[in-house]
Amino acid sequence: MLTGRVLLTVALLSALFGPIGADWNDTHVFNASWPPHAKFHSVVGLFVTSGFSLIGLWLLWRESTEFLAHLLVATAVPLLAWGTFFLAVLVPGTGVEDHPDTLPRVIGLPLNLFVALIFSALAIAGYLLCRRAYSRQAGR
């Protein structure tokens, strides 16, 4: 179960620090060309994701008789933080880059989508490993 928890912890920490590192700068929160209300929503989104990530970490590592429920919530946090990147690109008028083809590509994806894919996959792998280990322990 430890390996699964570690993978989920990495995914949760990425959701805690990744968006702040990427967006708490002149390209997003302090972008002079953004209207104040857009900046407001950007900051709200960062704090919501950070707060939920902290809750996810707490749920993942605390002792509980409701481990599977806590595991599911802890897994949902990075999936919502990173997986929604793929939903956002479906909304007309949105873009993963300020200017087309400015981000490096990894396996054909812009870097930010690749990172979102990796951390989403880590969360799912962590969940599956924890779930399997928990089921084995409960079956004894």
C-alpha positions as CSV (number, residue, x, y, z in Angstrom):
1,M,0.0,0.0,0.0
2,L,3.0,2.3,0.6
3,T,3.8,2.5,-3.1
4,G,0.3,3.5,-4.0
5,R,0.2,6.1,-1.3
6,V,3.6,7.6,-2.4
7,L,2.3,7.8,-6.0
8,L,-0.8,9.5,-4.9
9,T,1.2,11.8,-2.6
10,V,3.3,12.9,-5.6
11,A,0.1,13.6,-7.6
12,L,-1.4,15.5,-4.7
13,L,1.8,17.6,-4.2
14,S,1.9,18.3,-7.9
15,A,-1.7,19.7,-7.7
16,L,-0.7,21.7,-4.6
17,F,2.5,23.3,-6.0
18,G,2.3,22.9,-9.8
19,P,-0.4,25.4,-10.6
20,I,0.9,28.0,-8.2
21,G,4.4,27.6,-9.7
22,A,3.0,27.9,-13.3
23,D,0.4,30.6,-12.7
24,W,1.6,32.9,-9.9
25,N,3.4,35.2,-12.2
26,D,3.1,37.7,-15.1
27,T,1.6,35.2,-17.5
28,H,-1.5,34.6,-15.3
29,V,-2.2,36.2,-11.9
30,F,-0.2,39.3,-12.5
31,N,-0.8,39.6,-16.3
32,A,-1.3,43.3,-17.0
33,S,-3.6,42.5,-20.0
34,W,-6.0,40.3,-17.9
35,P,-9.1,42.0,-16.5
36,P,-9.3,42.1,-12.7
37,H,-12.1,39.6,-12.6
38,A,-10.1,37.0,-14.7
39,K,-7.2,37.4,-12.2
40,F,-9.7,36.9,-9.4
41,H,-10.9,33.6,-10.8
42,S,-7.3,32.5,-11.4
43,V,-6.4,33.1,-7.8
44,V,-9.6,31.5,-6.5
45,G,-8.8,28.4,-8.6
46,L,-5.3,28.2,-7.3
47,F,-6.4,28.4,-3.7
48,V,-9.2,25.9,-4.2
49,T,-6.9,23.4,-5.8
50,S,-4.3,23.9,-3.0
51,G,-6.8,23.5,-0.3
52,F,-8.3,20.4,-1.7
53,S,-4.8,19.0,-2.2
54,L,-4.0,19.5,1.5
55,I,-7.3,17.8,2.4
56,G,-6.4,14.9,0.0
57,L,-3.0,14.5,1.7
58,W,-4.6,14.4,5.1
59,L,-7.2,11.9,4.1
60,L,-4.7,9.7,2.4
61,W,-2.3,9.4,5.3
62,R,-4.6,9.4,8.3
63,E,-5.7,6.2,10.1
64,S,-9.4,5.6,9.4
65,T,-12.0,2.8,9.3
66,E,-13.2,4.5,6.1
67,F,-9.9,4.2,4.1
68,L,-11.5,3.4,0.8
69,A,-13.8,6.4,0.9
70,H,-10.8,8.6,1.9
71,L,-8.7,7.0,-0.9
72,L,-11.4,7.8,-3.5
73,V,-11.5,11.5,-2.4
74,A,-7.7,11.8,-2.3
75,T,-7.6,10.4,-5.8
76,A,-10.3,12.7,-7.1
77,V,-8.3,15.8,-6.1
78,P,-5.4,15.5,-8.6
79,L,-7.8,14.1,-11.2
80,L,-9.9,17.2,-10.9
81,A,-6.8,19.5,-10.8
82,W,-5.1,17.9,-13.8
83,G,-7.8,16.0,-15.7
84,T,-9.9,19.1,-16.2
85,F,-7.1,20.4,-18.5
86,F,-8.5,18.0,-21.1
87,L,-12.0,19.2,-20.6
88,A,-11.0,22.9,-20.8
89,V,-9.6,22.5,-24.3
90,L,-13.0,21.4,-25.5
91,V,-14.5,24.8,-24.6
92,P,-14.5,27.1,-27.7
93,G,-12.1,30.1,-27.3
94,T,-9.8,28.4,-24.8
95,G,-6.2,27.4,-25.5
96,V,-3.4,25.6,-23.7
97,E,-0.9,28.2,-24.9
98,D,-1.0,31.9,-25.1
99,H,0.4,31.7,-28.6
100,P,0.1,28.5,-30.7
101,D,3.2,26.2,-30.7
102,T,5.1,28.1,-28.0
103,L,5.3,25.2,-25.5
104,P,7.6,22.3,-26.0
105,R,5.9,19.1,-27.2
106,V,6.2,15.7,-25.6
107,I,4.7,12.8,-27.5
108,G,2.9,15.4,-29.5
109,L,1.2,17.1,-26.6
110,P,2.0,20.6,-25.3
111,L,4.1,20.3,-22.2
112,N,1.3,21.4,-19.8
113,L,-1.1,18.7,-21.2
114,F,1.7,16.1,-21.0
115,V,2.3,17.0,-17.3
116,A,-1.5,16.8,-16.7
117,L,-1.5,13.4,-18.3
118,I,1.4,12.1,-16.2
119,F,0.0,13.3,-12.9
120,S,-3.5,12.0,-13.7
121,A,-2.0,8.6,-14.5
122,L,0.0,8.7,-11.3
123,A,-3.1,9.3,-9.3
124,I,-5.0,6.4,-11.0
125,A,-2.0,4.1,-10.5
126,G,-1.7,5.1,-6.9
127,Y,-5.4,4.5,-6.4
128,L,-5.3,1.0,-8.0
129,L,-2.2,-0.1,-6.0
130,C,-3.8,1.1,-2.7
131,R,-7.1,-0.5,-3.5
132,R,-5.4,-3.8,-4.4
133,A,-3.3,-3.8,-1.2
134,Y,-6.2,-2.9,0.9
135,S,-8.3,-5.7,-0.5
136,R,-5.5,-8.2,0.1
137,Q,-5.2,-7.1,3.7
138,A,-9.0,-7.2,4.2
139,G,-9.1,-10.7,2.7
140,R,-6.7,-12.2,5.3
